[in-house]
Amino acid sequence: MTGQSPPVRPVRRLRRWATDPLVPVLLLTAGAMLAAVSGHVLTWAMVGGLAGYTLSGSV
């Protein structure tokens, strides 16, 4: 054994990409686009959830 550690370059690249401020922006943009496309489904899901919460006597 020579006592040398393996190179860590690929990990640094991955860490730099994962912590880049652009990554959360892209994820939030993709989520907003997906929510906009399925807005009617999300609206009825929220209305149904609120109606169930109200009818259960939790209010």
N, C-alpha and C positions, 0 to 999 in steps of 0.2 A: 504494500500500500504506500502511496506517495503522500497521503495526507492532504491532498487537494480536494476542495469541494467542487461539485459540478457547476457549470456556468448557470447563472440565474437570469439571463437575458429574456427568454420567452415569458417568464413570470412578470418581469418588470413591464414588458409591453402589454400584457393582459391587465395588469393592475392599473397601468396608465389609462388604458381604454375604459376600464370599468369605473374609474373614478373621474373620468372626464365630465365636465359640467354639461356637455352636449347630450350625454346618454339619458339623464332624467327628462330633459326637454323633449327628446325624441319619443320616449316612452309615454309621456303625458300627452303629446300631440297624437300619437297613435291611439291612445285611450279615448281622447276627445273625439277623434274621427269615428271610432267604433261606436261610441255613445250617440253621436249625431245620426249615424246610419240606423241604429236600432232605438231611436228615441221613443217611438210609440210603444214599444214593448216595455221599455224602462218606465214610461209614464204609468202604464196600467199596472205594472208590478208595484210601484210606489203607492198608487191609489189603493190597490188591494191590500198591501201591507198596513197602510194606515187605517183602512176600514176594519181589518181584522183586529188591530190593536184597540180601536175604539169599541168594537163589539165585544171584546173580551172583558171589558170592565176595568181596564188598566188606566183609564183616563179619569 
